[in-house]
Amino acid sequence: MRGMLTAQPPKLETIMRRLPTRTGDATTLRRLAFLAVAMLLMIIFGSCSGPQAPAPAETVRELNWSRIPLPDSVAASSLTTEANELLVGGLATSGGDHPVFFVLDSTGIAHPVPLQPNSPYAKVADLMSLAVRGQEVVGLGVAHGGAHGNYRWTVWSGSTQRLVDYPQVFWTFGGEDAGGLLDIVEASDGPVIAGSWANPQGGLDAAVWLRRGQRWTRQNSAGTALANTQQLQVAPRAASAFGSAVIISGSVITFGDGVAQSAAVWTWPTRNSPWTLLRLPDAGRQSEALSTGCKKTCWVSGHAEGKLALWSFDSVGAGGLARDSTLPSMVIDTDGPGPRTVMSGEQPAVIFSHAGDTTLLVHDSQDSWQAFSAPAGSVLDATTVGDRLYAIIKIDNAVGLWTTDLGTIRPR
């Protein structure tokens, strides 16, 4: 479901790999049928209209990167930050698959943190999402298993001294109505898991789970902005937190004037607030929001009509929605993990991949963008610790953790 005017639409099987995994065969078939029809209609009714033309492509300059040494069998999957330390989650294959968790200190040394798996799937899980607030670290693990090879989810919590798996009943994240999980985040009111769950009328709603003690409970999406309607289908892709707020990024599919997929975010300012759907402006007919970073302003990166796109809104009131018209016009992979928004001080930066090349765009104090090369491959995750940018980049079957110093970049 991508931009037809600037790139070939992806195959249906590519779309299905990127959607949350289903655990019920009947629901899966209904979802596949719906998406197949939606894809055909989008190809038939695609419009030539689009947002205002973005700025011309920038000259890409060199930037010094170095690779962080991790054990040879380790593939990093997720990053988060605590004070001046980087937290790294992933999977190791030495001696059989098992999760790993590292704390990277200010000298660049990765220290392993003990893990305590208490369930069978936790022992072979990939720590695909991490979050931290204060002294608490939470994590989301995933492994394939069962007769159908579906995703099996495990939830972890602890600290940078030890991370413990707390088993949940099967129906917490599994069963015939289950969708997939996207991220675990830490808001000031506590951790939140974002994902999807079956709508009784068809399709998948966006969904969130809250923790009570060490038990996780899914909140009912019916009647909220997270739910599908007859006029609109939701497609959540990622989650983040800023203060008390939880933000889910993704897209919505509408059917009014043909079928269109447009970038959107859902905001939840506090647990006493309703969810609000924000349709991002100038999104064209095929776009997605994929990664959000916030300071005074929230910046949302994604793609529109096959090109990199960036939107912003006020982090307090969710007003001031705008698409950044100064962003260079650059083609982006639309069937991979997508861009990552990171913050360099108060300024946004976006790291993204296309056709095996990776580029970093940094917004400077002159209200313009600087483009820099990054290690080749596909970006899986990225974050900043002070002036240092860290990125997980995969090329072929090799996954590396890379870093560069954004403090060396000066306004032109």
Residue pairs with C-beta under 8 A, 6 or more apart in sequence:
1 9
1 10
1 15
1 35
1 38
1 39
1 42
1 253
1 261
1 286
2 9
2 10
2 286
2 303
2 306
2 334
2 335
3 284
3 285
3 286
3 287
3 303
3 304
3 305
3 306
3 307
3 334
4 42
4 43
4 46
4 285
4 286
5 46
5 48
5 50
5 305
5 306
6 305
6 306
6 307
6 331
7 306
7 331
7 334
9 39
9 42
9 43
10 334
10 335
12 35
12 36
12 39
14 335
15 35
15 39
16 32
16 35
18 335
19 31
19 35
19 180
19 235
20 179
20 180
20 181
20 182
20 195
20 196
20 204
20 236
21 150
21 151
21 179
21 180
22 28
22 31
22 150
22 178
22 179
22 180
22 204
23 148
23 150
23 151
23 174
23 175
23 176
23 178
24 175
24 176
24 177
24 178
24 198
25 148
26 176
27 176
27 177
27 198
30 202
30 203
31 203
31 204
34 202
34 203
34 233
38 233
38 253
38 259
41 255
41 258
41 259
42 258
42 259
42 260
42 261
42 285
42 286
44 258
45 257
45 258
45 259
46 258
46 285
46 286
47 257
47 258
47 260
47 285
49 284
49 285
50 284
50 285
50 304
50 305
51 281
51 282
51 283
51 284
51 304
51 305
51 323
52 282
52 325
53 329
54 307
54 309
54 325
54 327
54 328
54 329
55 325
55 326
55 327
55 328
55 329
55 369
56 328
56 329
57 328
57 329
57 330
57 371
58 328
58 330
58 361
58 369
58 370
58 371
59 371
60 359
60 371
60 372
60 373
61 370
61 371
61 372
61 373
62 372
62 373
63 360
63 372
63 373
63 374
63 404
63 408
63 409
64 404
64 405
64 408
65 374
65 375
65 402
65 403
65 404
66 402
66 403
66 404
67 375
67 400
67 401
67 402
67 403
68 104
68 108
68 110
68 390
68 400
68 401
68 402
68 403
69 110
70 76
70 88
70 102
70 110
70 401
71 92
71 94
71 100
72 94
73 92
73 93
73 94
74 90
74 91
74 92
74 100
75 90
75 91
75 92
75 93
75 126
75 399
76 88
76 89
76 90
76 380
76 381
76 392
76 399
76 400
76 401
77 89
77 90
77 91
77 126
77 127
77 128
77 380
77 381
77 392
77 399
78 88
78 89
78 90
78 127
78 128
78 129
78 130
78 139
78 381
78 392
79 86
79 87
79 88
79 89
79 130
79 381
79 382
79 383
79 390
79 392
80 86
80 87
80 130
80 131
80 132
80 383
81 87
81 132
81 383
81 384
81 385
82 103
82 132
82 137
82 160
84 106
84 385
84 386
85 103
85 104
85 105
85 106
85 160
85 385
86 103
86 104
86 383
86 385
86 390
87 101
87 102
87 103
87 104
87 130
87 132
87 137
87 160
88 100
88 101
88 102
88 103
88 104
88 110
88 130
88 401
89 99
89 100
89 101
89 126
89 127
89 128
89 129
89 130
89 139
90 99
90 100
90 126
90 127
90 399
91 97
91 98
91 99
91 100
91 125
91 126
91 127
92 98
92 99
92 100
96 124
97 124
97 126
97 143
98 115
98 117
98 123
98 124
99 115
99 117
99 122
99 124
99 125
99 126
99 127
99 141
100 112
100 115
100 127
101 112
101 113
101 115
101 127
101 130
101 139
101 163
102 110
102 111
102 112
102 113
103 110
103 111
103 113
103 160
104 110
104 111
104 390
105 111
108 403
113 160
113 161
113 162
113 163
114 161
114 162
114 163
115 156
115 162
115 163
115 164
115 165
116 158
116 162
116 163
116 164
116 165
117 123
117 125
117 154
117 165
118 164
118 165
118 166
118 167
119 154
119 165
119 167
120 145
121 141
121 143
121 145
121 152
121 153
121 154
122 141
122 154
122 156
122 165
122 167
124 143
124 145
125 141
125 142
125 143
125 152
125 154
125 165
126 141
126 142
126 143
127 139
127 140
127 141
127 156
128 140
128 141
128 142
129 139
129 140
129 182
129 183
129 184
130 137
130 138
130 139
130 140
130 184
131 137
131 138
131 139
131 183
131 184
131 185
131 186
131 191
131 241
132 138
132 186
133 186
133 187
133 188
133 191
135 159
136 157
136 158
136 159
136 186
136 191
137 156
137 157
137 158
137 159
137 160
137 163
138 155
138 156
138 157
138 184
138 186
138 191
139 155
139 156
139 157
139 163
139 184
140 153
140 154
140 155
140 156
140 181
140 183
140 184
140 193
141 153
141 154
141 155
141 156
141 165
142 151
142 152
142 153
142 154
142 181
143 151
143 152
143 154
144 150
144 151
144 152
145 152
146 152
150 174
151 180
151 181
152 174
153 168
153 173
153 174
153 181
154 165
154 167
155 165
155 166
155 168
155 184
155 193
155 216
156 163
156 164
156 165
156 166
157 163
157 164
157 166
157 191
157 214
158 164
166 214
168 215
168 216
172 209
172 215
172 216
172 217
172 218
173 181
173 195
173 209
173 216
176 198
177 197
177 198
178 197
178 198
179 195
179 196
179 197
179 198
179 204
179 205
179 207
180 195
180 196
181 193
181 194
181 195
182 194
182 195
182 196
182 236
182 237
182 238
182 239
182 248
183 193
183 194
183 238
183 239
183 240
184 191
184 192
184 193
184 194
185 191
185 192
185 193
185 194
185 239
185 240
185 241
185 246
186 192
186 241
187 241
187 243
187 244
187 245
187 246
188 243
188 244
189 244
189 270
189 271
190 210
190 211
191 211
192 208
192 209
192 210
192 239
192 241
192 246
193 208
193 209
193 216
194 206
194 207
194 208
194 236
194 238
194 239
194 246
194 248
195 206
195 207
195 208
195 209
195 236
196 204
196 205
196 206
196 207
196 236
197 204
197 205
197 207
197 218
197 221
198 204
198 205
199 205
199 221
199 222
199 227
199 228
200 222
201 228
201 230
202 228
203 228
203 233
203 234
204 228
204 234
205 221
205 222
205 226
205 227
205 228
205 234
206 221
206 226
206 227
206 234
206 236
206 248
206 250
206 266
207 218
207 219
207 221
207 226
208 218
208 219
208 221
208 226
208 246
208 268
209 216
209 217
209 218
209 219
210 216
210 217
210 219
210 271
211 217
221 227
224 274
224 275
225 266
225 274
225 275
225 276
225 277
226 234
226 236
226 248
226 266
226 275
227 234
228 234
231 254
231 255
231 256
232 252
232 253
232 254
233 252
233 253
233 254
234 250
234 252
234 264
235 250
235 251
235 252
235 253
235 261
235 288
236 248
236 249
236 250
236 266
237 249
237 250
237 251
237 288
237 289
237 290
237 338
238 248
238 249
238 250
238 290
238 291
238 292
239 246
239 247
239 248
239 249
240 246
240 247
240 249
240 291
240 292
240 293
240 294
241 247
242 294
242 298
242 315
243 315
244 269
244 270
244 271
245 267
245 268
245 269
245 270
245 294
245 315
246 267
246 268
247 265
247 266
247 267
247 268
247 292
247 294
247 298
248 265
248 266
249 263
249 264
249 265
249 289
249 290
249 291
249 292
249 300
249 302
250 263
250 264
250 265
250 266
250 288
250 289
250 290
251 261
251 262
251 263
251 264
251 287
251 288
251 289
252 261
252 262
252 264
252 277
252 279
253 259
253 260
253 261
254 260
254 262
258 285
260 285
260 286
261 285
261 286
261 287
261 288
262 279
262 280
262 283
262 284
262 285
262 286
262 287
263 280
263 283
263 287
263 288
263 289
263 300
263 302
263 304
263 309
263 311
264 277
264 278
264 279
264 280
264 289
265 277
265 278
265 280
265 289
265 292
265 300
265 313
266 275
266 276
266 277
266 278
267 275
267 276
267 278
267 318
268 275
268 276
269 318
276 318
278 313
278 318
278 321
280 287
280 289
280 300
280 311
280 321
280 323
281 311
281 321
281 322
281 323
282 304
282 323
283 304
283 309
283 323
284 304
284 305
285 305
286 304
286 305
286 306
287 302
287 303
287 304
287 305
287 309
288 302
288 303
288 334
288 338
289 300
289 301
289 302
289 311
290 301
290 302
290 303
290 338
290 339
291 300
291 301
291 302
291 338
291 339
291 340
291 341
292 298
292 299
292 300
292 301
292 341
293 299
293 341
293 342
293 343
293 348
294 315
294 343
295 315
295 343
295 346
296 314
296 315
296 346
297 312
297 313
297 314
297 315
297 320
297 348
298 312
298 313
298 314
298 315
299 310
299 311
299 312
299 341
299 343
299 348
300 310
300 311
300 312
300 313
300 341
301 308
301 309
301 310
301 338
301 339
301 340
301 341
301 350
301 352
302 309
302 310
302 311
302 338
302 339
303 309
303 332
303 334
303 338
303 339
304 323
306 331
306 332
306 334
307 329
307 330
307 331
307 332
308 327
308 328
308 329
308 330
308 331
308 332
308 339
308 350
308 352
308 361
309 323
309 324
309 327
310 323
310 324
310 327
310 341
310 348
310 350
311 321
311 322
311 323
311 324
312 320
312 321
312 322
312 324
312 348
313 319
313 320
313 321
313 322
314 320
326 367
326 368
326 369
327 361
327 369
328 361
328 369
328 371
330 352
330 354
330 359
330 361
330 371
331 354
331 355
332 338
332 339
332 352
332 353
332 354
333 352
333 353
333 354
333 355
333 378
336 353
336 378
337 353
337 378
337 379
337 380
337 381
338 352
339 350
339 351
339 352
339 379
340 350
340 351
340 352
340 379
340 381
340 382
340 383
340 391
341 348
341 349
341 350
342 348
342 349
342 350
342 351
342 382
342 383
342 384
342 389
343 349
343 384
344 362
344 363
344 384
344 387
344 389
344 406
347 362
347 363
347 364
347 365
348 363
349 360
349 361
349 362
349 363
349 384
349 389
349 406
350 360
350 361
351 358
351 359
351 360
351 361
351 374
351 379
351 382
351 389
351 391
352 358
352 359
352 361
352 379
353 359
353 377
353 378
353 379
353 393
356 376
356 377
356 378
356 395
357 373
357 376
358 373
358 374
358 375
358 376
358 377
358 378
358 379
358 391
358 393
359 371
359 372
359 373
359 374
360 371
360 372
360 373
360 374
360 389
360 404
361 369
361 370
361 371
361 372
362 369
362 370
362 372
362 406
362 409
363 369
364 370
364 409
364 411
364 412
365 411
366 411
366 412
368 412
370 409
370 412
372 409
374 391
374 393
374 402
374 404
375 391
375 393
375 395
375 400
375 402
376 393
376 395
377 393
377 394
377 395
377 400
378 393
378 394
378 395
379 391
379 392
379 393
380 392
380 393
380 394
380 399
381 391
381 392
382 389
382 390
382 391
382 392
383 389
383 390
384 390
384 406
386 407
387 405
387 406
387 407
388 403
388 404
388 405
388 406
388 407
389 403
389 404
389 405
389 406
390 401
390 402
390 403
391 401
391 402
391 403
392 399
392 400
392 401
392 402
393 399
393 400
393 402
394 400
